Amino acid sequence: MTFRKYITKEFLREKELNERQIEALNYLEENEEIKRKDYCDIFGIGKSVAYEELDEMVEKGIIERKGKGRGTHYILRTKRTKNGRF
């Protein structure tokens, strides 16, 4: 796995991500964005689980949600905020 500089094994361990979430980060590194439907299709899970897991990564400051409704997609967060989160 080759992630942006801030996404290290230590970082992932600290954020307590599950295997799907880690794989989604790998997907984002290759594809730059992921939609909830993609997450469902890749991992064979329902919409609610996909939403919860993506939302958890947003809350932890790892990814950003862009757009609304059907156009919603997620990208890797690249900038630190004032509180040190990405």
CORVENVEN-V909763 format. One record per residue. N is the residue number from 1. OMEGA is omega in whole degrees, 0 to 359 (999 if undefined). Layout:
BEGIN
{{N	OMEGA} {N	OMEGA}}
END
This chain:
BEGIN
{{1	176} {2	181} {3	174} {4	188} {5	185} {6	182} {7	179} {8	177} {9	178} {10	179} {11	181} {12	178} {13	180} {14	182} {15	177} {16	179} {17	175} {18	184} {19	179} {20	181} {21	178} {22	177} {23	178} {24	177} {25	176} {26	177} {27	180} {28	178} {29	181} {30	190} {31	177} {32	175} {33	176} {34	175} {35	180} {36	179} {37	177} {38	181} {39	178} {40	183} {41	182} {42	187} {43	178} {44	181} {45	180} {46	182} {47	184} {48	178} {49	179} {50	179} {51	181} {52	183} {53	177} {54	180} {55	177} {56	179} {57	175} {58	181} {59	180} {60	176} {61	182} {62	179} {63	177} {64	175} {65	178} {66	177} {67	180} {68	177} {69	182} {70	180} {71	182} {72	175} {73	185} {74	179} {75	175} {76	177} {77	186} {78	183} {79	175} {80	174} {81	181} {82	181} {83	176} {84	178} {85	177} {86	999}}
END
